[in-house]
Amino acid sequence: MLFISPPFGNYINLPNTISIRGSFTLKERPGKWPQILKTLRYIPYLNGWVNKIGLRNPGIDYAIRTYKKGEIISIAILEKEEIPLLVEKIPDDMDIELNVSCPNTDKHMVNKGLKPFINSKRRWCIIKLSPVEEFENVRMFYDQGFRQFHCCNTLPVKQGGLSGPSVKGYSLFMIQHFHKYYRNKCEIIGGGGVRTLKDVKDYKEAGADHVSVSSLFFNPFMFGKFYSEWNYFE
């Protein structure tokens, strides 16, 4: 399966893909578009796009109101006290991704006590990992019962969160860790720098079951070519 990650998953729905919307927090965090205009940049020497949006979003109530079956809602938790409130608000059959790894906020993401989000009604209950996630945290998520992981989020750099080809090596390393220690026990989405079917092959050979794209949409021609080839070969 091909996943469309945020921010483009908020706006683009295509056949044979799953859009991930978000990330959404318990309460609204205004100022998204000014922050995008202020911080989104392509940095040639980093070979990727950098942003520092900081989880600006309209809040989980908006996400629930506008949710459509077949989408995945990305959720970011800023305080542990928010967990029971979010669990109560979010419908049991809403597919979710828990973003435990956003580098662009002044708060540390909550990554413990997430087991209440898991239930049998959800097809997807994904943990989105940082490219530099500690393996002991991976074990902690696994021990909590999570079996779906997205490798990986943006890479923390001085200017914000870096996306694009520079992330690919980190993601492959994380996926190889899963393949070595959790082989056939987890469902893995590989993302970061996917531009061609060669990248897809690299991810799948490392152990990914699916792939995700996002910054590829900055080049519509390149995405169109990739999407056509994806549909043909898949």
C-alpha positions in Angstrom: 0.0 0.0 0.0 1.1 3.6 -0.7 0.5 6.1 2.1 0.4 9.9 1.7 1.9 11.4 4.8 1.1 14.9 6.2 1.0 17.6 5.3 0.0 16.5 1.8 -2.3 13.8 3.2 -4.5 16.6 4.5 -5.4 17.6 1.0 -4.7 14.8 -1.5 -6.7 11.6 -1.9 -5.9 9.2 -4.7 -7.0 5.8 -5.8 -4.9 2.9 -4.4 -3.5 5.1 -1.6 -4.3 5.9 2.0 -4.1 9.5 3.2 -2.8 10.3 6.6 -4.1 13.6 8.0 -2.7 15.7 10.8 -1.0 15.8 13.1 -3.9 16.8 15.4 -3.6 17.7 19.1 -6.2 17.7 21.8 -6.7 21.5 21.5 -6.3 23.8 18.6 -2.9 25.3 18.0 -3.4 28.2 15.6 -1.0 29.8 13.2 -0.3 27.0 10.8 -0.1 28.9 7.5 2.0 31.8 8.8 4.4 29.3 10.2 4.5 27.4 6.9 5.3 30.5 5.0 7.9 31.5 7.6 9.8 28.3 8.0 9.3 26.0 5.0 12.4 26.0 2.9 14.4 23.8 0.5 18.0 23.6 1.6 20.3 22.3 -1.1 23.2 21.2 1.1 20.8 19.1 3.2 19.2 17.7 0.0 15.7 18.2 1.4 12.9 20.4 2.7 12.9 21.8 6.2 9.9 23.1 8.2 9.3 24.2 11.7 5.5 24.2 11.8 5.3 23.1 15.4 2.1 21.1 15.3 -0.1 24.0 14.4 -3.5 22.5 13.7 -7.3 23.0 14.3 -7.5 20.3 17.0 -8.9 16.8 17.3 -12.6 17.8 17.4 -12.1 19.2 13.8 -10.4 16.0 12.8 -13.3 13.8 14.1 -15.9 16.0 12.4 -14.2 15.8 9.0 -13.0 12.2 9.2 -13.8 9.9 6.3 -13.6 6.2 6.4 -10.4 5.0 4.7 -8.3 7.9 6.1 -5.8 7.7 9.0 -5.8 10.5 11.6 -2.4 11.4 13.0 -2.4 12.4 16.7 0.2 14.1 18.7 0.0 14.0 22.5 1.7 16.8 24.4 0.8 15.9 28.0 0.2 12.5 29.5 -3.1 13.8 31.0 -4.4 14.2 27.5 -4.4 10.4 26.8 -7.7 9.5 28.5 -9.4 12.6 27.0 -8.3 11.7 23.5 -9.3 8.0 24.0 -12.7 9.1 25.0 -13.2 11.5 22.1 -11.8 9.4 19.3 -14.3 6.8 17.8 -13.2 3.2 18.4 -13.2 2.5 14.7 -11.2 5.5 13.6 -7.8 4.5 12.2 -5.0 6.5 13.8 -1.3 7.1 13.7 0.4 8.2 17.0 3.0 10.8 16.2 5.5 10.4 19.0 8.4 12.0 17.2 7.7 15.6 15.9 10.9 17.6 16.3 9.2 21.0 15.9 7.6 21.7 19.2 8.7 23.1 22.5 7.2 20.1 24.3 8.5 16.6 24.4 6.0 14.1 22.8 4.3 11.7 25.1 5.4 8.1 24.3 4.4 6.2 27.4 1.0 4.9 28.4 -0.4 4.7 24.9 -1.9 1.2 25.1 -5.5 2.5 25.6 -5.5 3.5 21.9 -5.2 -0.1 20.8 -8.5 -1.9 20.0 -9.7 -4.6 17.6 -12.0 -2.2 15.7 -9.1 -0.3 14.2 -7.4 -1.6 11.0 -4.6 0.9 11.7 -3.1 2.0 15.0 0.4 3.1 14.0 3.4 4.4 15.9 5.3 7.0 13.8 9.0 6.8 14.9 11.8 9.4 14.8 14.7 8.6 12.4 16.9 8.7 15.5 14.5 6.8 17.8 16.2 4.8 20.5 15.8 1.1 20.2 14.7 0.8 23.8 11.7 2.9 22.9 10.9 0.6 20.0 10.9 -2.3 22.5 8.6 -0.2 24.8 6.1 0.4 22.1 6.2 -3.3 21.1 5.7 -4.4 24.7 2.7 -2.0 24.9 1.1 -4.1 22.1 1.8 -2.0 19.0 2.5 -3.9 15.9 2.3 -1.2 13.2 5.2 1.2 12.8 6.0 4.1 10.4 9.7 4.6 9.8 10.2 7.5 9.9 9.3 11.1 10.7 11.3 14.1 9.7 15.0 14.3 10.8 15.8 16.8 13.5 18.2 19.4 12.3 19.1 23.0 13.4 16.6 24.6 11.1 13.7 22.3 12.0 12.5 18.9 10.7 14.2 17.7 7.5 12.3 15.6 4.9 13.5 14.1 1.7 16.3 11.8 0.5 18.6 12.5 3.5 16.1 10.7 5.7 16.2 7.5 3.7 19.3 6.0 5.3 18.0 6.5 8.8 14.6 4.9 7.9 16.3 1.9 6.3 18.4 1.4 9.4 15.3 1.4 11.6 13.5 -1.0 9.3 16.4 -3.3 9.3 16.3 -3.3 13.1 12.6 -4.4 13.0 13.5 -7.1 10.4 16.2 -8.4 12.7 14.4 -8.4 16.0 10.7 -8.4 15.2 10.7 -10.3 11.9 7.1 -11.2 10.7 5.7 -9.7 14.0 5.1 -6.1 12.9 3.7 -4.3 9.9 6.1 -1.6 8.7 5.6 1.5 6.6 8.8 2.8 5.1 9.1 6.5 4.3 11.7 9.2 3.7 13.1 10.1 0.3 10.8 7.9 -1.8 11.2 9.2 -5.4 11.3 6.2 -7.6 10.4 2.5 -7.7 14.1 1.8 -6.8 13.5 3.5 -3.5 10.4 1.3 -3.0 12.5 -1.7 -3.7 15.1 -0.6 -1.3 12.5 -0.2 1.5 10.9 -3.5 0.8 14.2 -5.4 0.7 15.0 -3.9 4.1 11.7 -5.3 5.4 9.0 -2.7 4.9 5.5 -3.9 4.0 4.3 -0.5 2.6 5.8 2.8 1.7 4.9 6.5 2.2 5.4 9.7 0.3 5.1 13.3 1.2 7.8 15.8 0.1 7.7 14.1 -3.4 4.6 16.2 -4.0 6.8 19.4 -4.1 7.6 18.1 -7.6 4.3 17.3 -9.2 5.9 16.0 -12.4 8.1 13.6 -10.5 5.2 12.4 -8.3 3.0 11.9 -11.4 5.7 9.7 -13.0 6.1 7.7 -9.7 2.4 7.3 -9.2 1.9 6.0 -12.7 4.7 3.5 -12.4 3.5 2.5 -8.9 0.0 1.7 -10.2 1.4 -0.2 -13.2 3.8 -2.4 -11.2 1.7 -2.9 -8.1 
